[in-house]
Amino acid sequence: ECEEAIADLANNLEKNKPITKIKNLWVKQNGKVFKNEIRNLNENIDTLPFPDRDVAYEHKLWRGEPIRHFIACRGCAYRCTYCFNSAIDKIYGGKGKWVRWRSVNNLIAEIKETITKYGGKVVYFQDDIFIMNKPWLKEFAEKYRKEINLPFHCHVRPNLVDETSAKLLKEAGCYSVHMALEAADDYIRNVIIKREMDKETVYRAARLLNENGIKIMLQNILGLPESSLETDLETLKMNIKCKPLYAWCSIFQPYPSLPLTEYAANRGLLEGDYNDIGPKFFETTIVKLENKKEVEHLQKWFAIASSHPFLLYSGLLKLLIRMPDNKLIKNFYKYAYNKYRSYKDNQLYGIKLEGIS
């Protein structure tokens, strides 16, 4: 974590002092790399100052955005194998409590300050999982509705969505959520990526959120190690049953240090090395897959097919994803995907933009 390390670096540079022994930093100087110790985690994150948003909001483009972003906690209690939390846990092991919550009053104070100074129509909580701490959520629901009362978006985990948490989110003013399914296949979901939940848990969470009027972006990953085109199509079918507003999906990229990357590498499932990884996780992957082109094309059609199931059940989707990968098809995919994603994104946050409602 950066706050204390960056302050030490800035102070030392300003005073022309050495920077090679600052904890949390690796410093390369005169060809030598100084690998410094990790400092203990700050377990009272209320002590941190609010971010200096002027750096972004002095620009009209960002100041005019209707969404304001906040973070209520740090860390995640889960260790899904595709997530950075599994890798960073090794770095900070023994250095303090990883999951830490700000007080509700501290968070409310930052939101008030930001909305008063910059305006905003929607609050977006960027926490890995916003509903891990049920007593905190109850206090938040009471105070947020009373003191802020703006629609908000947050991230939830299916096994933590119960009648109480869904009701609290609704009462607080939650408009929409991100929630991850990732993969329908039980072995891939629970053994390969360690999501540790059954299908019924996901269905129940989706039902409770939908019943409470909370819109869902259901997240998915295609092209996982040991997956196939058929298992990815099963994931699409499960999305259709969950009835999200937006079925979002990416293609797995084996970034360094992730347990899932190590799993794939140890089984010879990677093509090339890390230098071959592209800048995005929406186009392709270096994981070896049968029917790779079809999986890449499925990613583009996934959200549309979830909203329009006849594409899948009529057999039209399989024809679409098997079409040859030429310039015309690529441009069509890009246009359809970007247009649909823009439309659904704005529905997800309740924002009306010119030409899109």
C-alpha positions as CSV (number, residue, x, y, z in Angstrom):
1,E,0.0,0.0,0.0
2,C,1.3,3.4,-1.0
3,E,0.3,6.2,1.3
4,E,3.2,6.2,3.8
5,A,5.7,5.0,1.2
6,I,4.9,7.8,-1.3
7,A,5.0,10.4,1.5
8,D,8.4,9.1,2.6
9,L,9.7,9.2,-1.0
10,A,8.4,12.7,-1.6
11,N,9.9,14.0,1.6
12,N,13.3,12.4,1.0
13,L,13.4,13.7,-2.6
14,E,12.5,17.2,-1.4
15,K,15.3,17.1,1.2
16,N,17.8,15.4,-1.1
17,K,18.0,12.3,1.2
18,P,18.6,8.7,0.1
19,I,15.6,6.8,-1.1
20,T,17.0,3.3,-1.3
21,K,15.8,2.2,2.2
22,I,12.2,3.2,2.1
23,K,9.9,0.3,3.1
24,N,7.4,-0.9,0.4
25,L,9.6,0.4,-2.4
26,W,12.1,-1.4,-4.7
27,V,14.5,1.2,-6.0
28,K,16.9,0.8,-8.9
29,Q,20.0,3.0,-8.5
30,N,23.2,2.8,-10.5
31,G,22.2,-0.6,-11.9
32,K,21.5,-2.0,-8.4
33,V,18.0,-2.9,-7.2
34,F,17.3,-2.3,-3.5
35,K,14.4,-4.6,-2.5
36,N,13.0,-3.1,0.8
37,E,10.9,-4.8,3.4
38,I,7.1,-4.5,3.4
39,R,5.7,-2.3,6.2
40,N,2.8,-3.3,8.4
41,L,-0.7,-2.7,7.1
42,N,-2.5,0.3,8.4
43,E,-5.4,-1.3,10.2
44,N,-7.2,2.0,11.0
45,I,-7.9,3.4,7.5
46,D,-10.0,6.2,9.0
47,T,-6.6,7.9,9.7
48,L,-6.0,8.3,5.9
49,P,-6.9,11.7,4.4
50,F,-9.6,11.8,1.7
51,P,-8.2,11.6,-1.9
52,D,-7.3,14.9,-3.6
53,R,-9.9,14.8,-6.4
54,D,-8.9,18.2,-7.8
55,V,-6.2,16.4,-9.7
56,A,-8.9,14.8,-11.8
57,Y,-11.8,17.2,-11.5
58,E,-9.9,20.3,-12.5
59,H,-10.5,18.9,-16.0
60,K,-14.0,19.6,-17.4
61,L,-14.2,16.1,-18.9
62,W,-14.0,14.4,-15.5
63,R,-15.8,17.0,-13.4
64,G,-18.8,16.7,-15.6
65,E,-19.1,12.9,-15.1
66,P,-22.3,12.0,-13.2
67,I,-20.7,9.1,-11.3
68,R,-18.5,9.7,-8.2
69,H,-16.4,6.8,-7.0
70,F,-15.6,5.8,-3.4
71,I,-13.9,2.9,-1.5
72,A,-15.4,1.8,1.9
73,C,-13.0,-1.0,2.7
74,R,-9.7,-2.6,1.8
75,G,-9.1,-6.2,1.0
76,C,-11.2,-9.3,0.3
77,A,-11.9,-12.3,2.5
78,Y,-11.9,-14.7,-0.5
79,R,-9.1,-16.1,-2.6
80,C,-10.4,-16.8,-6.1
81,T,-7.5,-18.1,-8.2
82,Y,-7.8,-15.5,-11.0
83,C,-7.8,-12.5,-8.6
84,F,-4.9,-10.3,-7.4
85,N,-6.0,-10.9,-3.8
86,S,-4.5,-14.4,-4.0
87,A,-1.2,-13.0,-5.1
88,I,-1.0,-10.0,-2.8
89,D,-1.8,-12.2,0.2
90,K,1.7,-13.7,-0.2
91,I,3.2,-10.2,-0.1
92,Y,1.4,-9.0,3.0
93,G,1.2,-12.2,4.9
94,G,1.9,-11.6,8.6
95,K,1.8,-7.8,8.1
96,G,-1.6,-7.2,9.7
97,K,-5.3,-7.6,9.0
98,W,-6.0,-7.6,5.2
99,V,-9.7,-6.8,5.3
100,R,-10.3,-3.4,6.9
101,W,-13.4,-1.2,7.0
102,R,-13.7,2.5,7.3
103,S,-16.2,3.7,9.8
104,V,-19.6,4.6,8.2
105,N,-19.3,8.2,9.5
106,N,-15.9,8.5,7.8
107,L,-17.2,7.3,4.5
108,I,-20.3,9.5,4.7
109,A,-18.2,12.5,5.4
110,E,-16.1,11.9,2.2
111,I,-19.2,11.5,0.1
112,K,-20.8,14.7,1.5
113,E,-17.6,16.6,0.8
114,T,-17.2,15.3,-2.7
115,I,-20.9,15.8,-3.8
116,T,-21.0,19.3,-2.2
117,K,-17.8,20.4,-4.0
118,Y,-18.2,18.6,-7.4
119,G,-21.8,17.5,-7.7
120,G,-22.8,14.0,-8.9
121,K,-25.9,11.9,-9.6
122,V,-24.7,8.4,-8.8
123,V,-22.3,7.0,-6.1
124,Y,-20.2,4.0,-7.1
125,F,-18.5,1.9,-4.4
126,Q,-15.5,0.2,-5.9
127,D,-14.9,-2.3,-3.1
128,D,-14.2,-5.9,-4.0
129,I,-17.3,-6.9,-2.0
130,F,-19.4,-4.3,-0.4
131,I,-21.6,-6.6,1.8
132,M,-18.9,-8.6,3.6
133,N,-19.7,-6.9,7.0
134,K,-23.4,-7.2,7.8
135,P,-23.4,-5.0,11.0
136,W,-21.5,-2.3,9.0
137,L,-24.0,-2.7,6.2
138,K,-27.0,-2.2,8.5
139,E,-25.5,1.0,10.0
140,F,-24.5,2.2,6.5
141,A,-28.1,1.7,5.1
142,E,-29.6,3.8,7.9
143,K,-27.1,6.7,7.6
144,Y,-26.7,6.7,3.8
145,R,-30.4,7.0,3.1
146,K,-30.8,9.8,5.7
147,E,-27.6,11.8,4.9
148,I,-26.8,11.2,1.2
149,N,-29.9,9.7,-0.5
150,L,-28.4,9.2,-4.0
151,P,-28.7,6.0,-6.0
152,F,-25.6,3.9,-5.6
153,H,-23.8,0.9,-7.3
154,C,-21.7,-1.7,-5.5
155,H,-20.1,-5.1,-5.9
156,V,-21.6,-8.2,-4.2
157,R,-20.9,-11.9,-4.0
158,P,-23.7,-14.4,-4.5
159,N,-23.1,-16.4,-1.3
160,L,-23.4,-13.2,0.8
161,V,-26.7,-12.1,-0.8
162,D,-29.5,-13.1,1.5
163,E,-32.9,-11.6,2.3
164,T,-31.4,-9.3,4.9
165,S,-28.6,-7.9,2.8
166,A,-30.8,-7.5,-0.3
167,K,-33.4,-5.6,1.8
168,L,-30.7,-3.4,3.4
169,L,-29.3,-2.6,-0.1
170,K,-32.7,-1.6,-1.3
171,E,-33.5,0.5,1.7
172,A,-30.2,2.3,1.4
173,G,-30.9,3.2,-2.2
174,C,-28.8,0.6,-4.1
175,Y,-29.8,0.9,-7.8
176,S,-27.5,-1.8,-9.3
177,V,-24.7,-4.2,-8.5
178,H,-21.9,-6.1,-10.1
179,M,-22.1,-9.8,-9.2
180,A,-19.8,-12.6,-10.5
181,L,-20.9,-16.0,-11.7
182,E,-17.7,-16.5,-13.8
183,A,-18.4,-20.1,-14.9
184,A,-21.4,-22.4,-14.9
185,D,-19.4,-25.7,-14.9
186,D,-19.2,-26.9,-11.3
187,Y,-15.7,-28.3,-11.5
188,I,-14.3,-25.1,-13.2
189,R,-16.2,-22.8,-10.8
190,N,-15.3,-24.5,-7.6
191,V,-12.1,-26.5,-8.2
192,I,-10.3,-24.5,-10.8
193,I,-11.1,-20.9,-9.8
194,K,-12.3,-21.7,-6.2
195,R,-15.5,-19.7,-6.1
196,E,-16.8,-22.1,-3.5
197,M,-20.5,-21.9,-4.3
198,D,-23.2,-24.0,-6.0
199,K,-25.4,-22.9,-8.8
200,E,-28.5,-22.6,-6.6
201,T,-26.6,-20.0,-4.5
202,V,-26.1,-17.9,-7.6
203,Y,-29.7,-18.3,-8.8
204,R,-31.0,-17.4,-5.3
205,A,-28.9,-14.2,-5.1
206,A,-30.0,-13.1,-8.6
207,R,-33.7,-13.8,-7.6
208,L,-33.4,-11.8,-4.4
209,L,-31.8,-8.8,-6.1
210,N,-34.3,-8.8,-8.9
211,E,-37.2,-9.0,-6.5
212,N,-35.8,-6.0,-4.7
213,G,-35.6,-4.0,-7.9
214,I,-31.8,-4.0,-7.9
215,K,-30.3,-4.2,-11.4
216,I,-27.6,-6.8,-12.0
217,M,-24.4,-6.8,-14.1
218,L,-23.5,-10.5,-14.0
219,Q,-19.8,-11.1,-14.6
220,N,-18.3,-14.1,-16.4
221,I,-15.0,-15.3,-17.7
222,L,-14.6,-17.3,-20.9
223,G,-11.6,-19.3,-22.0
224,L,-10.6,-20.5,-18.5
225,P,-8.1,-23.4,-18.2
226,E,-9.9,-26.7,-18.7
227,S,-12.9,-25.0,-20.2
228,S,-14.4,-25.5,-23.7
229,L,-16.8,-23.8,-26.0
230,E,-19.5,-26.0,-24.6
231,T,-18.8,-25.1,-21.0
232,D,-18.8,-21.4,-22.0
233,L,-22.2,-21.8,-23.7
234,E,-23.4,-23.4,-20.4
235,T,-22.3,-20.2,-18.7
236,L,-24.4,-18.2,-21.2
237,K,-27.4,-20.5,-20.4
238,M,-27.0,-19.8,-16.7
239,N,-26.9,-16.1,-17.3
240,I,-30.2,-16.3,-19.2
241,K,-31.8,-18.0,-16.2
242,C,-30.4,-15.4,-13.8
243,K,-32.0,-12.5,-15.9
244,P,-29.4,-9.9,-15.3
245,L,-29.8,-6.4,-16.9
246,Y,-26.3,-6.9,-18.4
247,A,-24.3,-10.2,-18.8
248,W,-20.8,-8.9,-18.9
249,C,-17.9,-11.2,-19.8
250,S,-14.2,-11.2,-20.4
251,I,-11.6,-13.8,-21.7
252,F,-9.2,-15.1,-19.1
253,Q,-5.7,-13.6,-19.3
254,P,-2.9,-15.4,-17.3
255,Y,-1.3,-12.5,-15.6
256,P,1.9,-13.2,-13.6
257,S,1.8,-14.5,-10.0
258,L,-1.9,-15.5,-10.1
259,P,-2.5,-19.1,-8.8
260,L,-4.6,-19.8,-11.9
261,T,-1.7,-18.7,-14.1
262,E,0.6,-21.1,-12.3
263,Y,-2.1,-23.9,-12.7
264,A,-2.2,-23.3,-16.4
265,A,1.6,-23.1,-16.8
266,N,2.2,-26.3,-14.9
267,R,-0.1,-28.2,-17.2
268,G,1.4,-26.8,-20.4
269,L,-1.8,-24.8,-21.2
270,L,-0.1,-21.5,-22.2
271,E,1.0,-20.4,-25.7
272,G,3.9,-18.1,-25.6
273,D,4.9,-16.0,-22.5
274,Y,3.7,-13.0,-20.6
275,N,5.1,-10.7,-23.4
276,D,2.4,-12.1,-25.7
277,I,-0.5,-11.0,-23.4
278,G,-2.5,-8.2,-25.1
279,P,-3.5,-4.9,-23.5
280,K,-7.1,-6.0,-23.0
281,F,-9.0,-9.1,-21.8
282,F,-11.8,-8.8,-24.3
283,E,-10.1,-10.1,-27.5
284,T,-8.0,-13.2,-27.0
285,T,-5.8,-15.1,-24.5
286,I,-2.6,-17.1,-24.5
287,V,-4.3,-20.0,-22.9
288,K,-4.5,-23.0,-25.2
289,L,-8.2,-23.6,-26.2
290,E,-10.0,-25.7,-28.7
291,N,-12.3,-23.5,-30.8
292,K,-10.4,-20.4,-29.7
293,K,-11.9,-18.2,-32.4
294,E,-15.4,-19.3,-31.5
295,V,-14.7,-18.4,-27.9
296,E,-13.4,-15.0,-28.9
297,H,-16.5,-14.4,-31.0
298,L,-18.8,-15.7,-28.3
299,Q,-17.4,-13.0,-25.9
300,K,-18.6,-10.3,-28.4
301,W,-22.1,-11.8,-28.6
302,F,-22.5,-13.0,-25.0
303,A,-24.3,-10.1,-23.5
304,I,-26.6,-9.7,-26.5
305,A,-27.4,-13.4,-26.6
306,S,-28.2,-13.3,-22.8
307,S,-30.8,-10.6,-23.4
308,H,-32.1,-12.3,-26.6
309,P,-32.0,-16.0,-25.9
310,F,-33.5,-16.9,-29.2
311,L,-30.1,-16.4,-30.7
312,L,-28.8,-19.4,-28.7
313,Y,-31.8,-21.6,-28.8
314,S,-32.5,-21.1,-32.5
315,G,-28.9,-22.2,-33.3
316,L,-28.2,-18.8,-34.9
317,L,-25.5,-17.9,-32.3
318,K,-23.4,-20.9,-33.2
319,L,-23.5,-19.8,-36.8
320,L,-22.5,-16.3,-35.9
321,I,-19.5,-17.3,-33.7
322,R,-18.3,-19.7,-36.5
323,M,-18.2,-17.0,-39.1
324,P,-14.7,-16.4,-40.6
325,D,-12.6,-13.8,-38.8
326,N,-12.3,-11.1,-41.5
327,K,-12.2,-7.3,-41.3
328,L,-16.0,-6.9,-42.0
329,I,-16.9,-9.4,-39.2
330,K,-14.5,-7.8,-36.8
331,N,-15.9,-4.3,-37.4
332,F,-19.4,-5.6,-37.1
333,Y,-18.6,-7.3,-33.8
334,K,-16.9,-4.2,-32.5
335,Y,-19.8,-1.9,-33.5
336,A,-22.5,-4.2,-32.1
337,Y,-20.6,-4.9,-28.8
338,N,-19.6,-1.3,-28.1
339,K,-23.1,0.0,-28.9
340,Y,-24.7,-2.6,-26.7
341,R,-22.2,-2.1,-23.9
342,S,-22.7,1.6,-23.9
343,Y,-26.4,1.3,-23.8
344,K,-26.4,-1.3,-20.9
345,D,-23.8,0.6,-18.9
346,N,-26.0,3.7,-18.8
347,Q,-29.1,1.6,-17.9
348,L,-27.0,0.0,-15.2
349,Y,-26.3,3.3,-13.4
350,G,-29.7,4.9,-14.2
351,I,-27.9,7.6,-16.3
352,K,-29.5,9.2,-19.3
353,L,-27.1,10.4,-22.0
354,E,-27.9,12.1,-25.3
355,G,-29.3,9.5,-27.6
356,I,-29.4,6.8,-24.9
357,S,-31.9,6.3,-22.2
